[in-house]
């Protein structure tokens, strides 16, 4: 059994997702509070925005999908790369 197939892991991943969403919300509030109407932002503001966007993206994926994020999906045959030698025979 893989680590992400255990029953409690789905709940833990969803809680981690909600934690990342909370971090993204805090960063968003911080960036909104320090907004400069003249558009002069320092590198820290851009770094916070990057961390906020990444936290929101990963947090929403974890919160919505949980352990289903690691499920394998079956690809259609047109997306599978075939060996040219197999096609000739």
CORUR-V805965 format. One record per pair of residues at least 24 apart in sequence whose C-alpha atoms are under 6 Angstrom apart, sorted by the first residue. I is the first residue (numbers start at 0). GAP is how many residues later the second one is. D is the distance in whole Angstrom. If there is no record, write none. Layout:
I|GAP|D + I|GAP|D
This chain:
9|56|5 + 9|57|5 + 12|49|6 + 12|53|5 + 13|48|5 + 13|49|4 + 13|52|5 + 16|42|4 + 16|45|5 + 16|46|4 + 17|45|6 + 19|35|5 + 19|39|5 + 20|35|5 + 20|38|5 + 23|28|5 + 23|31|5 + 23|32|5 + 26|25|6
